[in-house]
């Protein structure tokens, strides 16, 4: 079986199907006039998605192939793609790695400057799924490298990641209710609505991609109770796709300008969002992140 050709075929069909679903949902929402979607936000998401796909294909597909190929050569063994158990292993490994990829994207300033783009919409619908940083694929291979080092064949890794990525498409829905027993095992729209909420009790929760077990295991799962308010704690106030891409970096640069210490600036990149850079200066106090309940405007500035 030619997995590379199968990957390209499935990817093409899924992109076409997802685009059709996005357009149908947009018509449905606009006819309902319930405020879940605006034309401006919808347009910004579509432009962002188109540019993401173009830049990813032109710049980062080759990077993924090269870096994962190097990791595969460093592996002391290579597993067989014909084994069902290799595919099962790949699924659990990729999902586990994604949990930490996603979590670090919220907990480290340098990665949040990429990931805040996905959270910057004040609405929640299928088109938000593809509201991504145009250059985040420059580092995402790092979170797939352990799978290649374990000897999982690269085509298996990429096929698993393809399924993993498109599973997350449907959970960006404001209309699908809780799904009973399914919630205990898998990530659902209800759980992901929580993840996109800016409510104090929802911030930095529910990082899972397909399985909810990692959030349960590491204590980051929160069930949906109050209706989520979407967007960032400090809303960006723009629908310009280019500004959406750079605002997080601009705010991080502004934070870094608050200290003349290059040590503090370096530490800030790896500190949680909301950390006062002055607390990171040599000889300063321990890094302090404001309590969300006490000063919510200070927690997430990107």
C-alpha positions as a Markdown table, in Angstrom:
| # | Residue | x | y | z |
|---|---|---|---|---|
| 1 | Unk | 0.0 | 0.0 | 0.0 |
| 2 | Unk | 1.4 | 3.4 | -1.0 |
| 3 | Unk | 0.8 | 5.4 | 2.1 |
| 4 | Unk | 2.2 | 8.6 | 0.6 |
| 5 | Unk | -0.4 | 8.5 | -2.2 |
| 6 | Unk | -3.1 | 7.5 | 0.2 |
| 7 | Unk | -2.2 | 10.5 | 2.5 |
| 8 | Unk | -2.5 | 13.0 | -0.4 |
| 9 | Unk | -5.8 | 11.5 | -1.6 |
| 10 | Unk | -7.4 | 11.5 | 1.9 |
| 11 | Unk | -6.0 | 15.0 | 2.6 |
| 12 | Unk | -7.5 | 16.4 | -0.6 |
| 13 | Unk | -10.9 | 14.9 | 0.1 |
| 14 | Unk | -11.0 | 16.0 | 3.7 |
| 15 | Unk | -10.0 | 19.6 | 2.9 |
| 16 | Unk | -12.8 | 19.7 | 0.3 |
| 17 | Unk | -15.3 | 18.2 | 2.7 |
| 18 | Unk | -14.3 | 20.4 | 5.6 |
| 19 | Unk | -14.6 | 23.5 | 3.3 |
| 20 | Unk | -18.1 | 22.4 | 2.3 |
| 21 | Unk | -19.0 | 21.9 | 6.0 |
| 22 | Unk | -17.7 | 25.4 | 6.9 |
| 23 | Unk | -19.7 | 27.1 | 4.2 |
| 24 | Unk | -22.9 | 25.2 | 5.0 |
| 25 | Unk | -22.5 | 26.0 | 8.7 |
| 26 | Unk | -21.9 | 29.6 | 7.9 |
| 27 | Unk | -25.1 | 29.8 | 5.9 |
| 28 | Unk | -27.0 | 28.1 | 8.7 |
| 29 | Unk | -25.6 | 30.4 | 11.4 |
| 30 | Unk | -26.2 | 33.6 | 9.3 |
| 31 | Unk | -29.8 | 32.5 | 8.7 |
| 32 | Unk | -30.3 | 32.0 | 12.5 |
| 33 | Unk | -28.8 | 35.4 | 13.2 |
| 34 | Unk | -27.8 | 34.4 | 16.7 |
| 35 | Unk | -24.4 | 36.1 | 16.7 |
| 36 | Unk | -22.3 | 32.9 | 16.7 |
| 37 | Unk | -20.7 | 34.1 | 13.5 |
| 38 | Unk | -20.1 | 37.5 | 11.7 |
| 39 | Unk | -19.1 | 37.9 | 8.1 |
| 40 | Unk | -15.9 | 39.8 | 9.2 |
| 41 | Unk | -14.8 | 37.1 | 11.5 |
| 42 | Unk | -15.6 | 34.4 | 9.0 |
| 43 | Unk | -13.7 | 36.2 | 6.2 |
| 44 | Unk | -10.7 | 36.6 | 8.5 |
| 45 | Unk | -10.7 | 32.9 | 9.3 |
| 46 | Unk | -10.9 | 31.9 | 5.7 |
| 47 | Unk | -8.1 | 34.1 | 4.6 |
| 48 | Unk | -6.0 | 32.9 | 7.6 |
| 49 | Unk | -6.7 | 29.3 | 6.7 |
| 50 | Unk | -5.8 | 29.8 | 3.0 |
| 51 | Unk | -2.5 | 31.5 | 3.8 |
| 52 | Unk | -1.7 | 28.8 | 6.3 |
| 53 | Unk | -2.2 | 26.0 | 3.8 |
| 54 | Unk | -0.1 | 27.8 | 1.1 |
| 55 | Unk | 2.8 | 28.7 | 3.5 |
| 56 | Unk | 2.7 | 25.2 | 5.0 |
| 57 | Unk | 3.0 | 23.5 | 1.7 |
| 58 | Unk | 5.7 | 25.9 | 0.3 |
| 59 | Unk | 7.9 | 26.1 | 3.4 |
| 60 | Unk | 7.3 | 23.4 | 5.9 |
| 61 | Unk | 6.4 | 20.1 | 4.3 |
| 62 | Unk | 10.0 | 19.7 | 3.3 |
| 63 | Unk | 11.1 | 20.6 | 6.8 |
| 64 | Unk | 8.9 | 17.9 | 8.3 |
| 65 | Unk | 10.2 | 15.3 | 5.9 |
| 66 | Unk | 13.9 | 16.2 | 6.5 |
| 67 | Unk | 13.7 | 16.5 | 10.3 |
| 68 | Unk | 11.6 | 13.4 | 10.8 |
| 69 | Unk | 13.9 | 11.5 | 8.4 |
| 70 | Unk | 16.9 | 12.4 | 10.5 |
| 71 | Unk | 15.1 | 11.2 | 13.7 |
| 72 | Unk | 14.1 | 8.0 | 12.0 |
| 73 | Unk | 17.8 | 7.3 | 11.1 |
| 74 | Unk | 18.7 | 7.9 | 14.7 |
| 75 | Unk | 16.2 | 5.3 | 15.9 |
| 76 | Unk | 17.9 | 1.9 | 16.8 |
| 77 | Unk | 15.0 | 0.0 | 15.2 |
| 78 | Unk | 12.2 | 0.5 | 12.7 |
| 79 | Unk | 8.7 | -0.9 | 13.2 |
| 80 | Unk | 6.7 | -2.4 | 10.4 |
| 81 | Unk | 3.8 | -0.3 | 9.0 |
| 82 | Unk | 2.0 | -3.5 | 8.2 |
| 83 | Unk | 1.4 | -4.3 | 11.9 |
| 84 | Unk | -1.9 | -3.1 | 13.3 |
| 85 | Unk | -0.2 | -2.6 | 16.7 |
| 86 | Unk | 2.2 | -0.1 | 15.2 |
| 87 | Unk | -0.8 | 2.0 | 14.1 |
| 88 | Unk | -2.3 | 1.7 | 17.6 |
| 89 | Unk | 1.0 | 2.7 | 19.2 |
| 90 | Unk | 1.3 | 5.6 | 16.8 |
| 91 | Unk | -2.2 | 6.9 | 17.7 |
| 92 | Unk | -1.5 | 6.9 | 21.4 |
| 93 | Unk | 2.0 | 8.4 | 21.0 |
| 94 | Unk | 0.8 | 11.2 | 18.7 |
| 95 | Unk | -2.1 | 12.0 | 20.9 |
| 96 | Unk | 0.1 | 12.1 | 24.0 |
| 97 | Unk | 2.7 | 14.3 | 22.3 |
| 98 | Unk | -0.1 | 16.6 | 21.1 |
| 99 | Unk | -1.3 | 17.1 | 24.6 |
| 100 | Unk | 2.1 | 18.5 | 25.6 |
| 101 | Unk | 2.5 | 20.4 | 22.4 |
| 102 | Unk | -0.8 | 22.1 | 23.1 |
| 103 | Unk | -0.2 | 22.6 | 26.8 |
| 104 | Unk | 3.2 | 24.2 | 26.2 |
| 105 | Unk | 1.6 | 26.4 | 23.6 |
| 106 | Unk | -0.4 | 27.9 | 26.5 |
| 107 | Unk | 2.2 | 27.9 | 29.2 |
| 108 | Unk | 5.3 | 29.3 | 27.5 |
| 109 | Unk | 5.3 | 32.9 | 26.1 |
| 110 | Unk | 7.3 | 32.0 | 23.0 |
| 111 | Unk | 4.8 | 29.3 | 22.0 |
| 112 | Unk | 1.7 | 31.3 | 23.1 |
| 113 | Unk | 2.8 | 34.0 | 20.7 |
| 114 | Unk | 2.0 | 31.5 | 17.9 |
| 115 | Unk | -1.0 | 29.8 | 19.5 |
| 116 | Unk | -2.9 | 32.9 | 20.7 |
| 117 | Unk | -3.9 | 33.4 | 17.0 |
| 118 | Unk | -6.2 | 30.3 | 17.2 |
| 119 | Unk | -7.9 | 31.7 | 20.4 |
| 120 | Unk | -8.3 | 35.3 | 19.2 |
| 121 | Unk | -11.7 | 34.9 | 17.6 |
| 122 | Unk | -14.6 | 36.1 | 19.8 |
| 123 | Unk | -16.8 | 33.5 | 18.1 |
| 124 | Unk | -16.7 | 29.7 | 18.0 |
| 125 | Unk | -17.6 | 27.8 | 14.8 |
| 126 | Unk | -16.0 | 25.4 | 12.4 |
| 127 | Unk | -14.0 | 28.1 | 10.5 |
| 128 | Unk | -12.1 | 28.8 | 13.8 |
| 129 | Unk | -10.5 | 25.4 | 13.5 |
| 130 | Unk | -8.2 | 26.6 | 10.7 |
| 131 | Unk | -7.4 | 30.0 | 12.3 |
| 132 | Unk | -3.8 | 29.2 | 12.9 |
| 133 | Unk | -0.4 | 30.8 | 12.9 |
| 134 | Unk | 1.1 | 30.8 | 9.4 |
| 135 | Unk | 4.6 | 29.9 | 10.7 |
| 136 | Unk | 3.8 | 27.5 | 13.6 |
| 137 | Unk | 4.7 | 24.5 | 11.5 |
| 138 | Unk | 8.3 | 25.7 | 11.8 |
| 139 | Unk | 8.6 | 24.0 | 15.2 |
| 140 | Unk | 5.7 | 21.5 | 15.3 |
| 141 | Unk | 8.0 | 18.7 | 14.0 |
| 142 | Unk | 9.7 | 18.8 | 17.4 |
| 143 | Unk | 6.6 | 17.3 | 19.0 |
| 144 | Unk | 6.6 | 14.5 | 16.4 |
| 145 | Unk | 10.3 | 13.7 | 16.7 |
| 146 | Unk | 9.9 | 11.3 | 19.6 |
| 147 | Unk | 7.5 | 9.2 | 17.5 |
| 148 | Unk | 10.2 | 8.8 | 14.8 |
| 149 | Unk | 12.8 | 8.1 | 17.4 |
| 150 | Unk | 10.6 | 5.2 | 18.7 |
| 151 | Unk | 10.9 | 3.7 | 15.2 |
| 152 | Unk | 7.4 | 4.4 | 14.1 |
| 153 | Unk | 7.5 | 4.7 | 10.2 |
| 154 | Unk | 7.2 | 8.3 | 9.0 |
| 155 | Unk | 4.2 | 7.5 | 6.7 |
| 156 | Unk | 2.4 | 6.0 | 9.7 |
| 157 | Unk | 3.2 | 9.1 | 11.8 |
| 158 | Unk | 1.9 | 11.4 | 9.0 |
| 159 | Unk | -1.3 | 9.4 | 8.5 |
| 160 | Unk | -1.9 | 9.3 | 12.2 |
| 161 | Unk | -1.3 | 13.1 | 12.4 |
| 162 | Unk | -3.7 | 13.6 | 9.5 |
| 163 | Unk | -6.5 | 11.8 | 11.3 |
| 164 | Unk | -5.6 | 13.6 | 14.5 |
| 165 | Unk | -5.7 | 17.1 | 12.9 |
| 166 | Unk | -9.0 | 16.6 | 11.2 |
| 167 | Unk | -10.7 | 15.0 | 14.2 |
| 168 | Unk | -10.2 | 18.4 | 15.9 |
| 169 | Unk | -12.2 | 20.1 | 13.1 |
| 170 | Unk | -15.7 | 19.0 | 14.3 |
| 171 | Unk | -15.1 | 19.9 | 18.0 |
| 172 | Unk | -15.2 | 23.6 | 17.0 |
| 173 | Unk | -18.9 | 23.7 | 17.2 |
| 174 | Unk | -21.2 | 25.8 | 19.4 |
| 175 | Unk | -24.3 | 23.7 | 18.6 |
| 176 | Unk | -23.4 | 20.1 | 19.4 |
| 177 | Unk | -24.4 | 19.4 | 23.0 |
| 178 | Unk | -22.7 | 17.2 | 25.5 |
| 179 | Unk | -22.4 | 13.6 | 24.3 |
| 180 | Unk | -22.9 | 11.5 | 27.4 |
| 181 | Unk | -20.5 | 8.6 | 27.9 |
| 182 | Unk | -18.4 | 9.8 | 24.9 |
| 183 | Unk | -17.2 | 12.7 | 27.0 |
| 184 | Unk | -15.4 | 10.3 | 29.4 |
| 185 | Unk | -13.1 | 9.0 | 26.7 |
| 186 | Unk | -12.9 | 11.4 | 23.8 |
| 187 | Unk | -12.5 | 15.2 | 23.3 |
| 188 | Unk | -15.9 | 16.7 | 22.4 |
| 189 | Unk | -17.3 | 20.1 | 21.3 |
| 190 | Unk | -18.4 | 20.7 | 24.9 |
| 191 | Unk | -14.8 | 20.2 | 26.2 |
| 192 | Unk | -13.3 | 22.3 | 23.4 |
| 193 | Unk | -15.7 | 25.1 | 24.0 |
| 194 | Unk | -14.3 | 25.2 | 27.5 |
| 195 | Unk | -10.8 | 25.3 | 26.1 |
| 196 | Unk | -11.7 | 28.4 | 24.0 |
| 197 | Unk | -13.5 | 30.1 | 26.9 |
| 198 | Unk | -12.0 | 33.2 | 28.5 |
| 199 | Unk | -14.0 | 32.6 | 31.7 |
| 200 | Unk | -11.6 | 32.5 | 34.6 |
| 201 | Unk | -12.5 | 28.9 | 35.4 |
| 202 | Unk | -11.9 | 27.8 | 31.8 |
| 203 | Unk | -8.5 | 29.4 | 31.0 |
| 204 | Unk | -5.8 | 26.9 | 30.2 |
| 205 | Unk | -7.9 | 23.8 | 30.5 |
| 206 | Unk | -8.8 | 20.8 | 28.2 |
| 207 | Unk | -5.7 | 20.5 | 26.0 |
| 208 | Unk | -6.5 | 17.0 | 24.6 |
| 209 | Unk | -6.7 | 16.4 | 20.9 |
| 210 | Unk | -8.6 | 13.1 | 20.5 |
| 211 | Unk | -8.5 | 11.4 | 23.8 |
| 212 | Unk | -9.7 | 13.1 | 27.0 |
| 213 | Unk | -7.7 | 10.8 | 29.2 |
| 214 | Unk | -4.6 | 13.0 | 29.3 |
| 215 | Unk | -6.5 | 15.9 | 30.7 |
| 216 | Unk | -8.1 | 13.6 | 33.3 |
| 217 | Unk | -4.6 | 12.1 | 34.1 |
| 218 | Unk | -2.8 | 15.5 | 34.4 |
| 219 | Unk | -5.7 | 17.4 | 36.1 |
| 220 | Unk | -6.5 | 19.8 | 33.4 |
| 221 | Unk | -10.0 | 18.7 | 32.5 |
| 222 | Unk | -12.9 | 21.0 | 33.3 |
| 223 | Unk | -16.5 | 20.3 | 32.3 |
| 224 | Unk | -18.7 | 22.9 | 30.6 |
| 225 | Unk | -21.1 | 24.6 | 33.0 |
| 226 | Unk | -21.4 | 28.3 | 32.5 |
| 227 | Unk | -21.6 | 29.4 | 28.8 |
| 228 | Unk | -18.1 | 30.2 | 27.5 |
| 229 | Unk | -17.1 | 33.7 | 26.5 |
| 230 | Unk | -14.8 | 33.3 | 23.6 |
| 231 | Unk | -11.5 | 35.0 | 22.7 |
| 232 | Unk | -8.5 | 36.3 | 24.7 |
| 233 | Unk | -8.7 | 37.8 | 28.1 |
| 234 | Unk | -7.5 | 41.0 | 26.4 |
| 235 | Unk | -9.4 | 41.0 | 23.0 |
| 236 | Unk | -7.3 | 42.0 | 20.0 |
| 237 | Unk | -10.1 | 44.2 | 18.4 |
| 238 | Unk | -9.2 | 43.6 | 14.8 |
| 239 | Unk | -10.3 | 41.4 | 11.9 |
| 240 | Unk | -7.2 | 42.1 | 9.8 |
| 241 | Unk | -5.6 | 38.7 | 9.1 |
| 242 | Unk | -2.1 | 40.2 | 9.1 |
| 243 | Unk | -2.6 | 42.0 | 12.4 |
| 244 | Unk | -4.1 | 38.8 | 13.9 |
| 245 | Unk | -0.8 | 37.1 | 13.0 |
| 246 | Unk | 1.5 | 39.6 | 14.6 |
| 247 | Unk | -0.3 | 41.1 | 17.6 |
| 248 | Unk | 0.9 | 38.4 | 20.0 |
| 249 | Unk | 4.5 | 39.0 | 18.9 |
| 250 | Unk | 4.1 | 42.8 | 19.2 |
| 251 | Unk | 2.9 | 42.5 | 22.8 |
| 252 | Unk | 5.6 | 40.1 | 23.7 |
| 253 | Unk | 8.2 | 42.5 | 22.3 |
| 254 | Unk | 6.6 | 45.3 | 24.3 |
| 255 | Unk | 6.9 | 43.2 | 27.5 |
| 256 | Unk | 10.5 | 42.5 | 26.7 |
| 257 | Unk | 11.2 | 46.2 | 26.4 |
| 258 | Unk | 10.2 | 46.6 | 30.1 |
| 259 | Unk | 13.7 | 45.4 | 31.1 |
| 260 | Unk | 17.2 | 46.2 | 29.9 |
| 261 | Unk | 18.4 | 42.8 | 31.1 |
| 262 | Unk | 18.9 | 40.3 | 28.3 |
| 263 | Unk | 18.8 | 37.5 | 30.8 |
| 264 | Unk | 15.3 | 38.6 | 31.9 |
| 265 | Unk | 14.2 | 38.8 | 28.2 |
| 266 | Unk | 15.4 | 35.3 | 27.5 |
| 267 | Unk | 13.7 | 34.0 | 30.6 |
| 268 | Unk | 10.5 | 35.8 | 29.6 |
| 269 | Unk | 10.3 | 33.7 | 26.4 |
| 270 | Unk | 10.1 | 30.5 | 28.5 |
| 271 | Unk | 7.9 | 31.9 | 31.3 |
| 272 | Unk | 4.1 | 31.6 | 31.5 |
| 273 | Unk | 2.1 | 34.4 | 29.9 |
| 274 | Unk | 1.4 | 37.2 | 32.4 |
| 275 | Unk | 4.8 | 37.0 | 34.1 |
| 276 | Unk | 6.2 | 40.3 | 35.1 |
| 277 | Unk | 9.6 | 40.6 | 33.3 |
| 278 | Unk | 11.0 | 42.6 | 36.2 |
| 279 | Unk | 10.7 | 39.5 | 38.4 |
| 280 | Unk | 13.0 | 37.6 | 36.0 |
| 281 | Unk | 15.9 | 40.0 | 36.3 |
| 282 | Unk | 19.1 | 38.6 | 37.9 |
| 283 | Unk | 18.7 | 39.0 | 41.7 |
| 284 | Unk | 14.9 | 39.6 | 41.3 |
| 285 | Unk | 12.1 | 37.8 | 43.1 |
| 286 | Unk | 10.6 | 34.5 | 41.9 |
| 287 | Unk | 8.5 | 34.9 | 38.7 |
| 288 | Unk | 5.0 | 36.1 | 39.7 |
| 289 | Unk | 2.0 | 35.3 | 37.6 |
| 290 | Unk | -1.1 | 37.3 | 38.6 |
| 291 | Unk | -4.0 | 35.4 | 39.9 |
| 292 | Unk | -6.8 | 35.2 | 37.3 |
| 293 | Unk | -9.4 | 35.8 | 40.0 |
| 294 | Unk | -7.6 | 38.9 | 41.4 |
| 295 | Unk | -6.3 | 40.6 | 38.2 |
| 296 | Unk | -7.7 | 38.9 | 35.1 |
| 297 | Unk | -6.4 | 41.6 | 32.8 |
| 298 | Unk | -2.8 | 40.8 | 33.6 |
| 299 | Unk | -2.9 | 37.0 | 33.1 |
| 300 | Unk | -2.9 | 36.8 | 29.3 |
| 301 | Unk | -1.7 | 39.8 | 27.4 |
| 302 | Unk | -1.3 | 38.2 | 24.0 |
